[in-house]
Amino acid sequence: MENSSNVVVKPDVLSIPLQKIAAGVILVHNHPFEEIKLSVQDTDLVDHLIQACKFMNTPVLDYIVSTENSYLGFKASGFLDLLETSKKYVPPYELKKQYSEQKQAELKKKDRIRS
């Protein structure tokens, strides 16, 4: 069976939500095969889109993969929550900021305990 895949350009996917100042997005794509088997490319794409949407303050509310007879919702399966915690495509400056905020919160907690 021939693998016919289309290349997704992330800025194209997010251009309309950006233009419309969307409060959130639900992304959907179809799988050409009867069974939903997510590839590394599929999960990388979703991970990239989630991180890009975080940067835009427009959360991904769900990511749905459909076939002719079934579908998989990432939110219901828990996979969306898992990818939201991924650090794979988070820019280094954002990781540094998150680390700094976490350390400050820990110091404040220790100060409250000592008081």
Secondary structure, 3 states (H helix, E strand, C coil): CCCCCCCCCHHHHHHHHHHCCCCCEEEEEECCCCCCCCCHHHHHHHHHHHHHHHHCCCCEEEEEEECCCCEEEHHHHCHHHHHHCCCCCCCHHHHHHHHHHHHHHHHHHHHHHHC
